[in-house]
């Protein structure tokens, strides 16, 4: 191995060691300096400022889950489309057709969900 290669790895190990020591020092400082006054209220779960109530069973509607999944699918589509439009607009034409296939698959997914009634809010 060349000497430059070894020096590069030594630098990586030094940075990793310094980072680990810094993390451990921060945890130790937090443990030593943080006030400790345990109470029953601090040990209870916190839910938006509302005191925790006893567990009550309730049915979860699947339509909320389906809407969330559809939103995520199209959000991911937008994340892929934006860089594609900026970078590959002047690229090889095959990239354009690949993205059309991608959009087509998502489009048929929406049509399928629409026909199944998934997008109907009741």
HELIX and SHEET records of a PDB file:
HELIX    1   1 UNK A    3  UNK A   33  1                                  31    
HELIX    2   2 UNK A   40  UNK A   43  1                                   4    
HELIX    3   3 UNK A   62  UNK A   87  1                                  26    
HELIX    4   4 UNK A   93  UNK A  116  1                                  24    
END                                                                             
